[in-house]
Amino acid sequence: MSRATAPDPSHHQRGERGEGVPAMERVQSTTPTHVHVPTHVHVVGGGLAGLTAAITAAESGARVTLYEGHRTLGGRARTADGPYRTNEGPHALYRGGPHWAWLARRDLLGPVVSVPPREGLRFRFRRAGELRRVPPVALLRLARRAARTAPVDADFGSWAAGQVGDEGARAAAHFAATALFHHDPGALSARFVQERLRRLASLPPEAHYPAGGWARLVDRMAGHARGLGVAVETGARVDTRTLGELARTGPVVVATSLDAARVLLDDPSLTWESGRTVLVDLALRTRRGDAFVVSDLDAPGWVERFTAQDPGLAPAGEQLLQGQFPIGPDARKAEGTARAEDLLNLGFPGWRERTTWRTEALADGRTGAVDRPGTTWRDRPSVIRGDGIFLAGDQVAAPGLLSETSFTSGIEAALLAVKAAGRRSGPGAAQPSRSRG
């Protein structure tokens, strides 16, 4: 089912190049007060994008079915069962993003935790091979620059070097890699990286954490969706043939990974660059004086002790660490593992003898979109695919930091699907929208 990319009319009037107007603010203002009763809106994928789309469509008056191929919802926002409640790599909710207000208005945020001030004082940086308590002044100076001052068409490394020198530019790029998951952040668009650097370095910190792991947030969203009447089908894999059958009965929001969407829609244009990073999770017996975070400024890398803010993620007397170490397209996983162990040696003395559990994985193309010089989020695959098909996820044409893109695209795709369903239904009976904005 090959589908040509249709132009996305919502890309007009978005301001200058860059993040622009947050999609949640923009699309909510267009929510209809009344919609025609649609035949159906289908959502394929039960991660954050799919749940957001399902909630939005149901609040707008649509009849919605969500299909998830796995037995559990959440996608990359799943949390492991068992004594060590790991997420798929280091995760955080950034308070400055539009999804925060969207979740809060629906009472879906639930308990969230931030880093206690005492633990925040244990933030460490590796610089020139040594563990340091403060970052270089050049990094802090650069982080204060407004994102709009960074050009879209230049690479971050060159632009930043012109602002604070080569050494400061490298340190800033490697620090920003925390939200990029990319092995060479200096080669990405200066505007794209600077937007993320500013938010990572903001004070007070934007990062918050759903208590108990991201699965708790997923459960709240799923419960809210069901309360709105969304039919949730798990273990329901949708292939190209099934998609065609669904599309005959109503618009479809495809809220899968971009790789999966490319196969499902038989559309080779559905590609965009992402990161490739080694994920290292381990539990250590507690020791006083361990770092909270070690951020590698010599190379992209990050390890964080998540029990600093949420002790219940590991058994009593143990600490849960999660780290990510980006590697190049041809590098082996062992390269990232070796860099992880270097940081552990610095920030967590005696970690080998204290380790009670450990696991590693390679996340390839599963960490959200990255934008090269000359491109912004507007250049990514459009939400509108044609023939009543809409796309949502963290690599599509929607603004936001990491998972925020899943929320913004999920809302936009759902509202467009509801509108399309109304056109299909014609001038039949209408019902009030339940959208809460």
C-alpha positions in Angstrom: 0.0 0.0 0.0 2.3 2.7 -1.2 1.3 6.2 -0.2 2.8 9.4 -1.5 3.7 12.0 1.1 0.9 14.6 1.1 1.8 18.2 2.1 1.1 18.9 5.7 -1.0 22.1 5.8 -0.4 22.4 9.5 3.2 23.4 8.7 2.1 26.8 7.5 2.2 29.8 9.9 4.6 28.1 12.3 7.0 31.0 12.6 10.7 31.0 12.0 12.6 27.8 11.4 13.2 25.9 14.6 10.9 24.5 17.2 8.3 27.2 16.5 4.8 27.1 18.1 4.4 23.9 20.2 2.0 21.7 18.3 -0.1 21.0 21.5 -0.9 24.7 21.8 -1.5 25.1 18.0 -3.7 22.1 17.3 -5.8 22.4 20.5 -7.0 25.8 19.3 -8.4 24.1 16.2 -10.4 21.4 18.1 -14.0 21.4 16.8 -16.7 22.2 19.3 -18.9 19.6 17.5 -17.9 16.7 15.3 -20.0 14.4 13.2 -20.3 10.9 14.6 -17.5 9.1 12.7 -17.5 5.5 11.5 -14.4 4.8 13.4 -10.9 6.0 14.2 -8.2 3.3 14.5 -4.9 3.8 16.3 -2.1 1.3 15.6 0.5 1.2 18.4 0.1 1.5 22.1 3.1 3.6 23.1 3.0 7.2 24.2 2.1 8.5 20.7 -0.7 6.0 20.3 -2.2 6.5 23.7 -2.1 10.3 23.2 -3.8 9.9 19.8 -6.5 7.6 21.2 -7.3 9.9 24.1 -7.4 13.0 21.8 -9.7 11.3 19.3 -12.0 10.0 22.0 -12.2 13.4 23.7 -13.1 14.9 20.3 -16.1 12.6 20.1 -14.7 9.8 17.9 -15.2 6.1 18.4 -11.7 4.7 18.8 -10.0 1.3 18.8 -6.3 1.0 19.7 -4.3 -2.0 18.5 -1.1 -3.0 20.2 1.0 -5.9 18.9 2.5 -6.7 22.3 0.7 -8.0 25.4 1.5 -4.8 27.3 1.1 -1.2 26.4 3.8 1.5 26.5 6.3 0.8 23.7 9.6 2.3 24.7 8.0 3.7 27.8 7.6 0.2 29.3 9.2 -0.4 32.7 10.7 -3.8 33.6 8.9 -6.0 36.1 10.8 -7.5 39.0 13.1 -6.0 41.7 14.9 -3.6 39.3 12.4 -1.3 37.6 14.4 -0.1 34.7 13.1 1.9 31.8 14.5 1.4 28.3 17.5 3.6 28.9 17.7 6.8 31.0 14.2 8.5 30.8 12.9 11.8 32.2 9.9 14.1 31.9 10.9 17.6 31.1 8.6 20.1 32.9 9.0 22.8 30.2 7.5 20.7 27.5 3.8 21.1 26.4 3.1 17.5 27.3 3.5 18.3 30.9 0.5 20.7 30.9 -1.5 18.3 28.7 -1.0 15.4 31.2 -1.6 17.6 34.2 -5.0 18.9 32.9 -6.1 15.3 32.7 -4.7 14.3 36.1 -2.4 11.9 34.4 1.0 13.1 35.7 0.5 11.3 39.0 3.3 11.3 41.5 6.5 12.7 40.0 9.8 13.1 41.7 12.7 15.4 41.2 16.3 15.1 42.4 16.7 16.0 46.1 19.1 19.0 46.5 21.7 16.9 48.4 21.8 14.4 45.6 22.0 17.2 43.0 25.3 18.2 44.6 26.7 14.9 43.6 26.4 15.7 39.9 29.9 15.0 38.4 31.6 15.6 35.0 34.4 13.8 33.4 36.7 16.3 31.7 40.3 15.6 30.5 40.0 12.1 32.1 39.3 13.5 35.6 36.1 13.7 37.7 35.1 17.3 38.3 32.3 18.9 40.3 31.6 21.8 37.9 31.4 22.0 34.1 33.6 24.4 32.1 32.5 28.0 32.2 32.3 27.9 28.4 29.6 25.3 28.5 27.5 27.4 30.9 28.0 30.5 28.8 26.9 28.7 25.7 23.9 27.2 27.4 22.6 30.7 28.1 22.4 31.6 24.4 18.9 31.7 23.0 18.2 28.8 20.6 17.1 31.3 18.0 20.6 32.6 17.8 21.9 29.3 16.5 21.6 28.8 12.8 19.7 25.9 11.3 22.1 25.6 8.4 25.4 25.3 10.3 26.7 22.4 12.3 26.7 22.8 16.1 30.4 22.2 16.5 31.5 25.0 14.1 28.9 27.5 15.4 29.6 26.8 19.1 33.4 27.0 18.5 32.9 30.5 17.2 31.0 31.4 20.3 33.1 29.8 23.1 36.1 28.1 21.4 36.8 24.6 20.4 37.2 23.0 23.8 34.0 24.6 25.2 32.1 23.6 22.0 33.2 19.9 22.4 32.2 19.8 26.0 28.8 21.4 25.2 28.1 18.9 22.4 29.0 15.9 24.5 26.8 17.2 27.4 23.9 17.7 25.0 24.3 14.2 23.8 22.3 13.2 26.9 19.1 14.2 24.9 20.5 13.3 21.5 21.8 9.7 21.8 24.1 10.5 18.9 27.8 9.7 18.6 28.7 13.0 16.9 26.4 15.7 18.2 28.7 18.5 16.9 27.8 17.4 13.4 24.0 18.1 13.9 22.2 21.3 13.2 23.3 24.1 15.6 19.7 25.1 16.2 18.6 21.6 17.0 21.4 21.0 19.5 21.2 24.4 21.1 17.5 24.0 21.8 18.3 20.8 23.7 21.4 22.2 25.4 19.4 25.1 26.9 16.7 22.8 28.3 19.2 20.3 29.7 21.1 23.0 31.5 18.1 25.0 32.8 17.9 25.9 36.4 15.9 24.8 38.3 16.3 21.5 36.4 13.4 20.6 34.1 13.9 16.8 34.5 11.3 15.0 36.6 10.5 11.3 36.9 7.3 9.3 37.2 7.4 7.6 40.6 7.7 3.9 40.1 8.8 4.2 36.5 7.2 5.2 33.2 4.9 2.2 33.2 2.9 4.0 35.9 2.3 6.9 33.5 1.4 4.5 30.8 -1.1 2.8 33.1 -2.8 6.1 33.9 -3.0 7.0 30.2 -4.4 3.6 29.3 -7.0 3.8 32.1 -8.0 7.3 31.0 -8.4 6.1 27.4 -10.6 3.2 28.4 -12.7 5.6 30.6 -13.3 7.6 27.5 -14.6 4.5 25.7 -11.5 3.6 23.8 -11.4 -0.2 22.9 -7.8 -1.4 23.6 -6.8 -4.6 22.0 -3.4 -6.0 23.0 -1.6 -8.9 21.2 -3.2 -7.5 18.0 -0.6 -7.2 15.3 -1.6 -5.2 12.3 0.0 -6.0 8.9 -0.5 -4.3 5.5 -3.6 -6.3 4.7 -5.2 -5.7 8.0 -4.4 -2.0 7.7 -6.2 -1.8 4.4 -9.3 -3.4 6.0 -9.2 -0.9 8.9 -8.8 2.1 6.5 -12.0 1.1 4.8 -13.9 1.7 8.0 -12.3 4.9 9.2 -9.1 6.9 9.4 -6.0 5.2 10.8 -3.3 6.8 13.0 -0.1 4.7 12.7 1.7 5.3 15.9 4.6 2.8 15.6 8.3 3.3 15.2 9.2 4.8 11.8 10.9 1.6 10.7 7.7 -0.4 11.4 5.5 2.3 9.7 7.7 2.1 6.6 7.0 -1.6 6.3 3.3 -1.3 7.3 2.6 1.4 4.7 5.0 0.1 2.1 6.5 3.5 1.9 10.3 3.7 1.5 10.2 7.5 2.1 9.6 6.9 5.8 13.1 7.3 7.0 14.9 9.8 9.3 18.2 9.7 11.2 18.2 8.6 14.8 20.9 7.7 17.3 22.7 4.5 18.1 23.6 4.0 21.7 24.7 1.3 24.2 22.4 1.0 27.2 24.0 -0.2 30.4 21.9 -0.9 33.5 23.2 -2.2 36.8 22.4 -2.5 40.5 25.0 -1.9 43.1 25.1 -2.4 46.9 24.7 1.1 48.4 27.9 3.0 49.3 27.9 6.5 50.7 29.5 9.1 48.5 28.5 7.6 45.1 27.8 10.1 42.3 24.3 11.0 41.3 25.2 11.5 37.6 28.5 11.3 35.7 28.3 13.2 32.5 31.2 12.5 30.1 32.4 15.7 28.5 35.3 13.9 26.8 32.9 11.8 24.7 29.2 11.4 24.6 28.1 9.4 27.6 25.9 9.5 30.7 25.3 7.3 33.8 22.6 8.2 36.4 21.7 6.7 39.7 17.9 6.7 39.5 17.3 5.5 43.1 18.7 8.9 44.1 15.2 10.3 43.4 13.1 7.1 43.5 14.5 4.6 46.0 11.7 2.1 45.3 13.2 1.2 41.9 15.5 -1.3 43.5 15.5 -3.4 46.7 16.5 -1.9 50.0 20.3 -1.5 50.3 20.8 -1.3 46.5 21.1 1.5 44.0 19.9 1.3 40.4 22.0 2.9 37.7 21.1 3.4 34.0 23.5 4.8 31.4 23.7 5.4 27.7 26.8 5.7 25.5 26.4 6.6 21.8 28.5 4.8 19.3 29.0 5.3 15.5 27.3 3.3 12.8 30.1 0.8 12.4 31.2 0.6 16.1 30.7 -2.5 18.2 28.7 -2.6 21.4 31.9 -3.3 23.3 33.1 0.2 22.6 30.2 1.7 24.5 30.5 -0.8 27.3 34.2 0.1 27.8 33.3 3.8 28.0 30.6 3.0 30.5 33.0 1.1 32.7 35.4 4.1 32.6 32.7 6.4 34.0 31.7 3.8 36.6 35.4 3.6 37.8 35.4 7.4 38.3 32.0 7.9 39.9 31.3 4.6 41.7 34.4 3.2 43.3 34.4 -0.5 43.9 31.4 -0.9 41.6 32.5 -4.3 40.2 32.5 -5.9 43.7 29.2 -4.2 44.6 27.3 -5.3 41.4 24.3 -7.4 42.1 22.7 -7.3 38.7 23.7 -6.0 35.2 22.3 -5.9 31.7 23.3 -4.3 28.4 21.5 -3.6 25.1 22.1 -1.7 21.9 19.4 0.8 20.9 19.7 1.4 17.2 17.3 3.9 15.6 15.1 3.9 18.7 16.0 7.1 20.4 14.1 9.8 18.5 14.9 12.0 15.5 18.1 14.0 15.1 18.3 16.9 12.6 21.3 17.6 10.3 22.3 21.1 9.2 19.8 22.6 6.9 16.9 20.6 8.3 14.3 21.0 11.1 11.4 18.9 12.4 9.4 20.3 9.5 11.5 18.3 7.1 10.8 14.9 8.7 8.1 12.6 7.4 4.7 14.3 7.4 1.9 13.4 9.8 -0.4 13.3 6.8 0.2 10.2 4.6 -2.9 10.4 2.4 -6.0 8.2 2.0 -7.0 8.7 5.6 -3.7 7.5 7.1 -1.9 9.7 9.6 1.5 9.2 11.3 2.6 9.8 14.9 5.8 9.1 16.8 9.1 10.5 17.8 10.6 10.8 14.3 7.9 12.6 12.5 7.2 16.2 11.6 6.3 17.6 15.0 8.3 19.7 17.5 9.5 18.7 20.9 12.3 17.2 23.0 12.5 13.3 22.8 9.1 11.9 23.9 7.4 15.3 23.5 7.4 14.7 19.8 5.3 11.6 20.3 2.7 13.6 22.3 2.6 16.6 19.8 2.4 14.3 16.8 -0.2 12.1 18.5 -2.5 15.0 19.1 -2.1 16.4 15.6 -2.6 13.1 13.9 -5.7 12.4 16.0 -7.4 15.7 15.3 -6.7 15.4 11.6 -8.2 11.8 11.8 -11.3 13.0 13.6 -11.7 15.7 11.0 -11.3 13.2 8.2 -13.8 10.9 9.9 -16.3 13.7 10.0 -16.0 14.3 6.3 -16.7 10.6 5.7 -19.7 10.6 7.9 -21.3 13.6 6.2 -23.9 15.9 7.7 -25.3 13.3 10.1 -26.0 13.8 13.8 -23.4 15.7 15.7 -22.3 15.4 19.3 -20.4 17.7 21.6 -16.6 17.4 21.7 -15.2 16.2 25.0 -11.8 17.7 24.3 -10.2 19.3 27.4 -7.4 21.1 25.5 
